[in-house]
Amino acid sequence: MANVTMDKIVSLCKRRGFIFQSSEIYGGQGGAWDYGPLGVELKNNIKRAWWRANVLERPDMVGLDAAILMNPRVWEASGHVGHFADPMVDCRACKHRFRAEDIGDTCPDCGAKGSFTEARMFNLMFKTFVGPVEEEAATTYLRPETAQGIFVNFANVLTAMRRKLPFGIAQVGKAFRNEITPGNFTFRSREFEQMEIEFFVKPGDDEGWHQRWIQERLDWYTGLGIDAAHLRLRIHGQEELSHYSKGTTDIDYLFPMGWSELEGIANRTDFDLKQHTQFSGEPLTYFDEETKEHIVPYVIEPSAGADRATLAFLLDAYREEEAPTGSGGTETRVLLRLHKDLAPVKVAVLPLSRNEKLLPTGQEVYDLLRKGLRDRMVQYDDAQSIGRRYRRQDETGTPFCVTVDFDTLEDRAVTIRERDSMAQERVAIEELVVALRERLEE
């Protein structure tokens, strides 16, 4: 990762169809990004890996998909109306606006010194209106987080699923924040996707579960290939804790702009359930069979951004290596060493050339793999030389390429090329699906 810059990742993402600027043909929309054909696959694979680890493989977790639009009283109860704000300053010279915590004494845009206005608070929620006439319509908000949809459904899930403490509710979904200065590519956006868990525990068990979740979430990132040296834990000081938090630990990643938050794991105590009980009049409690009393559970919240995770996995996978050319020299090979579970394309079928004798067999192998590896994306590519196609697949993180050559017409075998080592192995077509499944599942 030492040679990767944000500019290199931005360039690769556009060139190879990972991420585009939203509304680019109209000059773009600040703080919004579109995921292209490979980007949507990568991001979906990250979300699937998160869901598999935190829901499907755990006996103490269920899922939820709550609405983006909620009753505005939700945001009063949660504290977002009163507390969800950042200090903002304006440069008197260039009139540009910034988050106060992101700048020093010099304007980053025009260079003026000491030109900033006094900081004032700016609420980050997007307002919208429910109803046909704006003047008469009810004001509500685009949700700034997915967590509150879980809290207001606590009683529904408890009744429907008959869960006992400890148990969690997981959700993946869009959230919106009217960031003053979005930037650093997809790191800080106005529209983004969260992967959040609210894990409910008995009061007194919260600190132990908090530490367990910190370690589990850290292990998830390293298990999917992020270098442990690029991750650190940062405990929030008392002065920076959110109003609901008893304790928060961030998992920071070493982005090109420095250490920045990748995920936060907070001990939210019983704040949210008590607030919603007070504002709604509906009791959000759990009946403890052992003590025969109703209790308000404490909550541990691991909250990750799908967009930040996607960016971190891209950055950590990026490599530039010297590789031999067919003429005996070397060239710089750009590749993404993405974990096989995350790679957008798992296998690429590459006929040696566009020779008309090779194309029918190439299409046959492609059809075979699309059906045999149905739950994984397979790509067919016969444009340009075979060397350039290998480089293209390396650059998009494809773990395996299958080459159909003239020997294939005689021996009904193809060559599997592995991305990282570039090692090649000959495999019979009839054994190809099994051979690739084994490699993908190792």
C-alpha positions in Angstrom: 0.0 0.0 0.0 3.0 2.3 0.4 2.8 3.5 -3.2 -1.0 4.1 -3.4 -2.5 7.6 -3.4 -6.1 8.7 -3.4 -5.6 10.0 -7.0 -4.4 6.6 -8.2 -7.5 4.9 -6.6 -9.9 7.6 -8.1 -8.3 7.1 -11.5 -8.5 3.3 -11.3 -12.1 3.4 -10.1 -13.2 5.5 -13.0 -11.1 3.7 -15.6 -12.2 0.2 -14.6 -15.9 0.9 -13.7 -15.8 0.9 -9.9 -17.0 4.4 -9.0 -18.1 7.4 -10.9 -18.9 11.0 -9.9 -22.7 11.3 -9.6 -24.3 13.3 -12.4 -20.9 13.8 -14.0 -22.2 15.0 -17.4 -23.8 17.9 -15.6 -20.8 18.9 -13.6 -21.3 16.4 -10.8 -23.1 16.5 -7.5 -20.8 17.1 -4.5 -20.8 14.3 -1.9 -22.5 11.8 -4.1 -21.1 8.8 -6.0 -22.3 6.2 -8.4 -21.0 2.6 -8.2 -20.3 1.2 -11.7 -20.5 -2.4 -12.9 -17.5 -3.6 -10.9 -18.1 -1.2 -8.0 -21.6 -2.5 -7.3 -20.3 -6.1 -7.3 -17.5 -5.2 -4.9 -19.7 -3.3 -2.5 -22.4 -6.0 -2.6 -19.8 -8.6 -1.9 -18.6 -6.6 1.1 -22.2 -6.2 2.4 -22.8 -10.0 1.8 -19.7 -10.8 3.7 -20.8 -8.6 6.6 -24.3 -10.1 6.6 -22.9 -13.6 6.5 -20.5 -13.0 9.4 -23.0 -11.1 11.6 -26.4 -12.6 10.8 -26.3 -15.9 9.0 -23.4 -17.4 11.0 -24.7 -16.2 14.4 -27.5 -17.7 16.5 -28.1 -14.5 18.4 -28.8 -12.1 15.5 -31.7 -11.3 13.2 -32.0 -8.8 10.3 -34.2 -5.8 9.6 -34.8 -3.3 6.7 -36.5 -0.2 8.1 -37.9 2.7 6.1 -35.8 5.7 5.3 -38.6 8.1 6.1 -39.7 8.0 9.7 -42.0 10.0 12.0 -40.1 13.2 12.8 -40.7 12.5 16.5 -38.1 9.7 16.2 -35.4 12.3 15.6 -36.5 14.5 18.5 -36.4 11.4 20.8 -33.0 10.3 19.5 -31.4 13.7 20.1 -30.7 14.4 16.4 -32.8 17.5 16.2 -31.0 19.0 19.2 -27.5 17.5 19.0 -26.7 16.4 15.5 -24.7 19.4 14.4 -21.1 20.3 13.4 -19.4 23.7 14.0 -19.1 25.6 10.7 -17.0 28.6 9.7 -16.9 30.7 6.5 -13.8 32.2 4.9 -14.4 36.0 4.6 -12.1 36.2 1.6 -13.4 33.4 -0.7 -16.7 32.9 1.0 -16.2 29.1 1.1 -17.6 27.1 4.0 -15.7 24.5 6.1 -16.1 22.2 9.2 -14.3 24.1 11.9 -12.5 20.9 13.0 -11.0 20.3 9.6 -9.0 23.6 9.3 -6.4 25.6 11.1 -5.7 29.3 10.7 -5.3 29.3 6.9 -8.0 28.8 4.4 -7.3 25.6 2.4 -8.9 27.1 -0.8 -7.6 30.7 -1.0 -4.7 30.8 1.5 -6.0 33.7 3.5 -4.9 33.7 7.1 -7.2 34.5 10.0 -10.1 35.2 7.8 -12.7 32.8 9.3 -15.9 33.8 10.9 -16.9 32.6 14.4 -18.0 29.0 14.4 -21.7 28.3 14.4 -23.6 25.1 14.7 -25.1 23.5 11.6 -27.6 20.6 11.8 -26.6 17.8 9.4 -30.0 16.3 8.7 -31.7 16.8 5.3 -35.2 18.1 5.7 -38.0 17.0 3.4 -41.8 17.3 3.3 -44.6 14.7 3.5 -47.7 15.8 1.7 -48.7 17.3 -1.7 -48.4 21.0 -0.7 -45.2 22.1 0.9 -46.6 24.8 3.1 -49.1 22.4 4.6 -47.0 19.3 4.6 -45.4 17.8 7.6 -41.6 18.3 7.9 -39.6 15.2 8.3 -36.0 14.1 7.6 -34.0 11.7 5.5 -32.5 9.4 8.2 -29.0 10.3 9.2 -28.4 6.8 10.5 -30.0 3.4 10.3 -29.9 2.7 14.1 -33.2 4.4 15.0 -35.2 2.2 12.7 -33.9 -0.7 14.9 -34.8 0.9 18.2 -38.3 1.8 17.3 -38.8 -1.8 16.1 -37.4 -3.4 19.2 -40.7 -4.5 20.6 -41.9 -5.8 17.2 -38.8 -8.0 16.7 -38.9 -9.2 20.3 -42.5 -10.3 20.0 -42.2 -11.8 16.5 -38.9 -13.7 17.0 -39.1 -14.6 20.7 -35.5 -13.7 21.3 -33.7 -13.9 24.7 -31.0 -11.6 25.8 -28.3 -11.2 24.6 -29.4 -10.8 20.9 -28.9 -8.3 18.1 -30.7 -6.7 15.2 -28.6 -6.0 12.1 -29.4 -3.7 9.2 -27.8 -2.5 6.0 -29.2 0.7 4.4 -28.8 4.2 3.1 -28.3 7.2 5.3 -28.0 10.9 4.5 -26.0 13.7 6.1 -25.8 17.3 4.8 -22.0 17.4 5.3 -20.5 20.9 5.2 -17.4 19.8 3.4 -17.6 16.3 1.9 -14.3 15.0 0.5 -11.5 12.5 0.2 -13.4 10.6 -2.5 -16.1 8.4 -0.9 -14.8 8.8 2.6 -17.1 11.6 3.5 -20.3 11.7 1.5 -23.8 13.2 1.8 -25.4 9.9 0.7 -23.9 6.7 2.0 -24.6 3.2 3.2 -24.3 1.9 6.7 -23.9 -1.6 8.1 -25.1 -1.4 11.7 -25.9 -3.7 14.6 -27.7 -2.9 17.8 -26.8 -5.7 20.2 -29.0 -5.8 23.3 -27.6 -7.1 26.6 -28.4 -7.1 30.3 -27.2 -4.1 32.2 -23.9 -5.1 33.8 -23.0 -7.3 30.9 -22.4 -4.4 28.6 -18.7 -3.7 29.1 -17.8 -7.3 28.4 -19.8 -7.4 25.3 -18.4 -4.1 24.2 -14.9 -5.6 24.3 -16.0 -8.7 22.5 -17.5 -6.8 19.6 -14.5 -4.6 19.3 -12.3 -7.7 18.7 -14.8 -9.4 16.4 -15.1 -6.4 14.2 -11.3 -5.9 14.0 -10.9 -9.6 13.1 -13.5 -9.3 10.3 -11.4 -6.7 8.5 -8.1 -8.6 8.8 -9.9 -11.9 7.9 -10.8 -10.3 4.6 -7.3 -9.2 3.8 -6.7 -5.8 5.4 -3.2 -5.6 6.8 -3.4 -5.4 10.6 -0.6 -2.8 10.5 -3.1 -0.5 8.7 -5.7 -0.7 11.5 -5.7 0.7 15.0 -8.1 1.0 17.9 -8.8 4.5 19.2 -10.8 5.0 22.4 -12.8 8.2 22.6 -12.0 10.6 25.4 -14.7 11.8 27.7 -14.9 15.1 26.0 -15.7 13.7 22.5 -18.3 11.0 23.5 -21.7 11.3 21.9 -24.5 12.3 24.2 -25.8 8.6 24.2 -22.4 6.9 24.7 -20.9 5.4 27.8 -17.8 4.5 25.8 -16.8 4.4 22.1 -13.9 2.8 20.4 -13.1 3.5 16.7 -11.4 1.1 14.3 -9.2 3.5 12.4 -7.7 2.8 9.0 -4.5 4.4 7.6 -6.0 6.2 4.6 -3.8 8.3 2.3 -4.9 11.4 4.2 -3.9 9.8 7.5 -5.6 7.7 10.3 -9.4 8.1 10.0 -12.5 6.3 11.3 -13.5 3.1 9.5 -16.0 1.8 12.1 -17.2 2.8 15.6 -18.3 0.4 18.3 -20.3 2.3 21.0 -21.8 1.4 24.3 -25.1 3.3 23.9 -26.4 2.1 27.4 -30.2 2.2 27.6 -30.4 5.8 26.3 -32.3 5.1 23.0 -34.9 2.7 24.4 -35.7 5.0 27.3 -36.0 8.0 25.1 -38.4 6.3 22.7 -40.4 5.0 25.6 -40.7 8.5 26.9 -41.6 10.2 23.6 -43.9 7.5 22.3 -45.5 6.3 25.5 -44.9 2.7 24.4 -42.8 0.6 26.9 -39.7 -0.8 25.2 -38.6 -3.3 27.8 -37.5 -6.9 28.1 -39.1 -9.3 30.6 -36.3 -11.2 32.4 -37.6 -14.7 33.2 -34.9 -15.2 35.9 -35.7 -12.0 38.0 -39.3 -11.8 36.9 -39.0 -8.1 36.2 -39.0 -5.8 33.1 -35.7 -4.3 32.3 -34.4 -1.9 29.7 -31.5 -3.5 27.9 -28.2 -1.9 27.3 -27.0 -1.7 23.7 -23.6 -2.2 22.0 -23.5 -0.7 18.5 -20.9 -1.7 15.9 -21.5 0.8 13.1 -19.6 0.5 9.9 -19.8 2.4 6.6 -20.1 0.2 3.5 -18.6 3.0 1.4 -15.7 3.5 3.7 -15.1 -0.2 3.9 -15.1 -0.4 0.1 -12.6 2.4 -0.1 -10.4 0.7 2.5 -10.4 -2.7 0.8 -9.5 -1.0 -2.5 -6.7 0.9 -1.0 -5.3 -2.0 0.9 -5.5 -4.3 -2.1 -3.7 -2.0 -4.5 -0.2 -3.0 -5.7 2.3 -2.0 -8.3 4.8 -4.7 -9.1 7.4 -5.3 -11.8 6.4 -8.2 -14.0 8.1 -9.8 -17.0 6.9 -9.0 -20.5 6.8 -11.4 -23.5 9.9 -9.7 -25.0 12.1 -10.5 -22.0 11.8 -7.1 -20.3 9.7 -5.9 -17.4 6.8 -3.6 -16.9 4.8 -2.3 -14.0 1.9 -4.5 -13.2 -1.0 -2.9 -11.3 -3.2 -5.3 -9.4 -5.8 -5.5 -6.7 -5.1 -8.3 -4.3 -8.7 -8.4 -3.2 -9.9 -11.3 -1.0 -11.6 -13.9 -3.2 -14.9 -13.4 -1.4 -14.8 -9.7 -2.3 -13.4 -9.6 -5.8 -16.1 -8.4 -8.3 -15.3 -10.9 -11.0 -14.2 -14.3 -9.7 -13.2 -15.9 -13.0 -12.4 -14.4 -16.5 -12.5 -16.6 -19.6 -9.9 -15.5 -22.1 -9.5 -17.1 -25.5 -5.8 -16.8 -26.6 -6.9 -14.7 -29.5 -10.0 -14.0 -31.6 -9.1 -16.8 -34.0 -12.4 -18.2 -35.2 -11.3 -21.7 -34.2 -11.0 -20.7 -30.6 -14.1 -18.7 -30.1 -16.7 -21.5 -30.0 -14.7 -23.4 -27.3 -14.2 -20.1 -25.4 -17.9 -19.5 -25.4 -18.5 -23.1 -24.4 -16.2 -22.7 -21.4 -17.9 -19.4 -20.5 -21.3 -20.9 -20.6 -20.2 -23.8 -18.5 -18.7 -21.6 -15.8 -21.7 -19.2 -15.7 -23.9 -22.1 -14.9 -21.5 -24.0 -12.7 -20.5 -20.9 -10.7 -23.9 -19.4 -10.7 -23.5 -17.5 -7.4 -20.3 -15.9 -8.7 -19.6 -13.4 -11.5 -17.8 -14.8 -14.5 -16.6 -12.6 -17.3 -15.7 -13.3 -21.0 -13.0 -11.1 -22.6 -11.4 -11.5 -26.0 -10.5 -7.9 -26.8 -6.8 -7.0 -27.3 -3.7 -9.2 -26.7 -3.8 -11.9 -24.1 -1.1 -10.0 -22.1 -3.2 -6.9 -21.9 -6.3 -8.9 -20.9 -4.3 -10.5 -18.0 -3.2 -7.0 -16.9 -6.8 -5.7 -17.1 -8.1 -8.6 -15.0 -5.2 -8.1 -12.5 -6.1 -4.4 -12.2 -9.8 -5.2 -11.3 -8.8 -8.0 -8.8 -10.0 -11.1 -10.7 -8.5 -14.0 -8.8 -8.4 -16.5 -11.7 -8.2 -16.4 -15.5 -9.0 -19.3 -17.7 -7.2 -19.4 -21.0 -8.5 -21.3 -24.0 -5.7 -21.9 -26.5 -5.0 -24.1 -29.5 -4.0 -27.1 -27.4 -7.5 -26.9 -25.9 -8.9 -28.0 -29.3 -6.8 -31.2 -29.0 -6.7 -32.1 -25.3 -10.0 -30.5 -24.0 -8.0 -28.8 -21.3 -7.5 -25.1 -20.3 -5.0 -23.1 -18.3 -6.0 -21.6 -14.9 -3.8 -18.5 -14.1 -3.7 -17.3 -10.5 -3.7 -13.5 -10.0 -1.2 -12.9 -7.3 1.5 -15.5 -8.2 0.7 -15.7 -11.9 1.2 -19.4 -11.6 -0.5 -21.5 -14.2 -2.1 -25.0 -14.1 -3.6 -27.1 -16.9 -7.1 -28.5 -16.0 -9.5 -30.6 -18.1 -12.7 -28.7 -19.1 -14.9 -31.4 -17.5 -13.1 -30.8 -14.1 -13.0 -27.0 -14.4 -16.0 -26.1 -12.3 -14.9 -28.3 -9.4 -11.3 -27.1 -9.6 -12.4 -23.4 -9.5 -14.9 -23.9 -6.7 -12.1 -25.5 -4.6 -9.8 -22.6 -5.3 -12.5 -20.0 -4.6 -13.4 -21.7 -1.3 -9.9 -22.3 0.0 
